[in-house]
Amino acid sequence: MTSSASRFLPAAALFVRVALASSFLSAVADRLGIWTKLGSSEVAWGNMNSFLAYTQMLLWYLPSSVANIAGWAATIFEIAIAAALLLGVAIRPTAIASGALLLVFAISMTISTGVEGPLSFSVWTAAAASLLLAAIDPQSTGPRIWTA
């Protein structure tokens, strides 16, 4: 890796962390009705009930009560992952958790709604960015792959 590229890596990793965290927090804000109310073209859900109905559609093979638990769990995980990414806490495990959550979401969306949704909402891209963040060590002075 060239020295100019290696100087760029910490800034790029920080940008990925902030972008992922912002996306998670925006989605949570949407489902909690913080952005604006349902019916606006600017929100996907607008409230938690609409998000839980969407979760039930994605997880059609589960009883609705279990799908609701999964929806709340995803919301809690998204908040925790966003906070850890912003604070720089346990970056590698957090990035792996982020990638796993996003992959589950992308696969569920693809199976339930088709390929267009997760592609248009860049869920696959965010999952890939998470896993790439997990694979690199922007603080290393040697090879740019995690060693532990």
VENDA-V458462 format. One record per residue. N is the residue number from 1. RES is the residue in one small letter. D_FIRST is the distance of its C-alpha to the first C-alpha in Angstrom with 1 decimal. Layout:
# VENDA-V458462
n	res	d_first
N	RES	D_FIRST
N	RES	D_FIRST
This chain:
# VENDA-V458462
n	res	d_first
1	m	0.0
2	t	3.8
3	s	6.5
4	s	8.4
5	a	6.4
6	s	6.4
7	r	10.0
8	f	10.8
9	l	10.3
10	p	13.5
11	a	15.5
12	a	14.6
13	a	15.6
14	l	18.7
15	f	19.6
16	v	19.5
17	r	21.6
18	v	24.1
19	a	24.3
20	l	25.1
21	a	27.5
22	s	29.2
23	s	29.7
24	f	31.3
25	l	33.5
26	s	34.6
27	a	35.7
28	v	37.6
29	a	39.1
30	d	40.3
31	r	42.0
32	l	43.6
33	g	45.0
34	i	43.3
35	w	41.9
36	t	45.2
37	k	47.8
38	l	47.8
39	g	48.9
40	s	46.6
41	s	44.1
42	e	41.4
43	v	41.5
44	a	41.1
45	w	43.4
46	g	45.0
47	n	46.3
48	m	45.8
49	n	48.5
50	s	47.0
51	f	43.6
52	l	45.4
53	a	47.2
54	y	43.9
55	t	42.6
56	q	45.9
57	m	45.3
58	l	41.7
59	l	43.1
60	w	46.3
61	y	46.6
62	l	47.1
63	p	50.2
64	s	49.9
65	s	50.3
66	v	47.2
67	a	45.2
68	n	46.3
69	i	45.0
70	a	41.6
71	g	41.6
72	w	42.2
73	a	39.7
74	a	37.0
75	t	37.9
76	i	37.8
77	f	34.4
78	e	33.0
79	i	34.3
80	a	33.0
81	i	29.5
82	a	29.4
83	a	30.6
84	a	28.1
85	l	25.2
86	l	26.6
87	l	27.3
88	g	24.0
89	v	26.1
90	a	24.8
91	i	21.9
92	r	20.8
93	p	24.5
94	t	25.3
95	a	22.6
96	i	23.8
97	a	27.3
98	s	26.5
99	g	25.0
100	a	28.0
101	l	30.5
102	l	29.0
103	l	29.0
104	v	32.6
105	f	33.5
106	a	31.9
107	i	33.6
108	s	36.9
109	m	36.8
110	t	36.1
111	i	39.0
112	s	41.4
113	t	40.8
114	g	38.9
115	v	35.4
116	e	35.7
117	g	35.8
118	p	32.5
119	l	30.8
120	s	32.5
121	f	31.9
122	s	28.2
123	v	28.7
124	w	26.4
125	t	23.6
126	a	24.2
127	a	24.2
128	a	20.9
129	a	19.4
130	s	21.0
131	l	19.7
132	l	16.1
133	l	16.7
134	a	18.2
135	a	15.2
136	i	12.6
137	d	13.1
138	p	12.3
139	q	14.2
140	s	12.3
141	t	11.2
142	g	9.8
143	p	8.3
144	r	8.4
145	i	11.5
146	w	15.0
147	t	16.6
148	a	20.1
